[in-house]
Amino acid sequence: MKYYSTNRQAADASLEEAVVKGLASDKGLFMPYEIKPLPASFYDEIDRLSFQEIACRVAGAFFGDDIPADTLDQIVCDTLSFDVPAVKVKENIYSLELFHGPTLAFKDVGARFMARLLGYFIRKEGKKQVNVLVATSGDTGSAVANGFLGVDGIQVYVLYPKGKVSEIQEKQFTTLGQNITAIEVDGTFDDCQALVKNAFMDKELNAHMQLTSANSINVARFLPQAFYYFYAYAQLKKLGKADNLVVCVPSGNFGNITAGLFGKRMGLPVSRFIAANNRNDIFYQYLKTGQYNPRPSVSTIANAMDVGDPSNFARILDLYHGSHEAICAEISGAIYTDGQIRETVREVYDETGYLLDPHGACGYRALSEGLKPGETGVFLETAHPAKFLQTVEDIIGAEVKIPEKLQAFMKGTKQSVQMGKDFVSFKTYLMEQ
Ligand SMILES: *Cc1c(COP(=O)(O)O)cnc(C)c1O
């Protein structure tokens, strides 16, 4: 399968090129030339298949031209080492719990898949070591570091701003050892990102070592997110609840929802999507007005959705050939303030005992306000509430039990390399590796 750039100025890329480069040379996002529909027989029997079986079929449609079937199936099964159950919260509203992976957030799926795919390309080509650089303000670093942990031939450098990530986030990428190096930068997240960007542009450094990025716009992180939309449908079909299915996605950079839209193109019977946002309402305003006006993000308690210029908007526009009308026919929007998010977490907890995280709360509320008679809704619960411990405990006024996986990270010993924010020090350090 060939990949084109949404900006249409760069040469087509193979899957391998698209994965190693991340972003096209014209700064566009890679898109596959074809989105292959799956046959009706697949949808007929989907409720009798396991998550892994379903995901292997979906992966085959995306990557089957480029990777031998047994290798691809192995990558999929290794990636999905945890379940993604659809849990009933209220009549006709289900939570698709994407937080049972190693770092308790949905980004585990894409990061684990990308690491294994890159590992395959390295072995196939007999390449020397590939070095992944990633700047993080907290959550991306942990998903990428844990996703790549122990994968042969890949060395990961996680750059993070000293003193600006929570202790629990920091532990998730500084305690791993093996092929993961945490670099503690005396600066801000923007300084970390600038160091990574400069490294990619530095000729001498790139001649010395092969560098690549594990950014969330990478096709190998983005496309595998489609797997669990199919599995959600399968679980609801088993319950006889899949006829008028509405999927609601708490969205920031819009990668997660775009993977769902790809699923619909492949024939997945979802009747419509809702993009739930916090106060960063750029997409919501686009739906209302047809105008896309990015602006600086504002901070909210659903901070993984604090995005002022959603990078995957380019993919959505491309998918619908720029038609505002076509986009509005399949996607609607909802926006919530921090006050409304708090109110939702508290009410749902009091009424049902189900504890939402601040992102999932936006998804739940959009369904509870927007479902029409006869529809069933499933929202993506994108992270475990314990990842936002203080916020959630303050809202419900009770202690939240920390899952063992998170506790295990807390017991580890932090190891990091101290770094200034100037590029010369960072380059010197990398040249010595
Ligand atoms: C990254 C993230 C999101 C936003 O996902 P996008 O694909 O960027 O839209 C939502 N919730 C949580 C918990 C996240 O970590």
Ligand as a Chemical Component Dictionary entry (heavy atoms), coordinates in Angstrom:
data_LIG
# 
_chem_comp.id                   LIG 
_chem_comp.type                 NON-POLYMER 
_chem_comp.pdbx_formal_charge   0 
_chem_comp.three_letter_code    LIG 
# 
loop_
_chem_comp_atom.comp_id 
_chem_comp_atom.atom_id 
_chem_comp_atom.alt_atom_id 
_chem_comp_atom.type_symbol 
_chem_comp_atom.charge 
_chem_comp_atom.model_Cartn_x 
_chem_comp_atom.model_Cartn_y 
_chem_comp_atom.model_Cartn_z 
_chem_comp_atom.pdbx_ordinal 
LIG C1 C1 C 0 -4.489 11.533 24.038 1  
LIG C2 C2 C 0 -5.731 11.473 24.857 2  
LIG C3 C3 C 0 -6.993 11.902 24.355 3  
LIG C4 C4 C 0 -7.144 12.556 23.004 4  
LIG O1 O1 O 0 -6.975 11.650 21.949 5  
LIG P1 P1 P 0 -6.741 12.213 20.466 6  
LIG O2 O2 O 0 -6.452 11.017 19.640 7  
LIG O3 O3 O 0 -5.576 13.156 20.546 8  
LIG O4 O4 O 0 -7.987 12.911 20.065 9  
LIG C5 C5 C 0 -8.123 11.736 25.148 10 
LIG N1 N1 N 0 -8.032 11.205 26.389 11 
LIG C6 C6 C 0 -6.851 10.792 26.910 12 
LIG C7 C7 C 0 -6.818 10.236 28.293 13 
LIG C8 C8 C 0 -5.667 10.902 26.166 14 
LIG O5 O5 O 0 -4.497 10.504 26.712 15 
# 
loop_
_chem_comp_bond.comp_id 
_chem_comp_bond.atom_id_1 
_chem_comp_bond.atom_id_2 
_chem_comp_bond.value_order 
_chem_comp_bond.pdbx_ordinal 
LIG C1 C2 SING 1  
LIG C2 C3 SING 2  
LIG C2 C8 DOUB 3  
LIG C3 C4 SING 4  
LIG C3 C5 DOUB 5  
LIG C4 O1 SING 6  
LIG O1 P1 SING 7  
LIG P1 O2 DOUB 8  
LIG P1 O3 SING 9  
LIG P1 O4 SING 10 
LIG C5 N1 SING 11 
LIG N1 C6 DOUB 12 
LIG C6 C7 SING 13 
LIG C6 C8 SING 14 
LIG C8 O5 SING 15 
# 
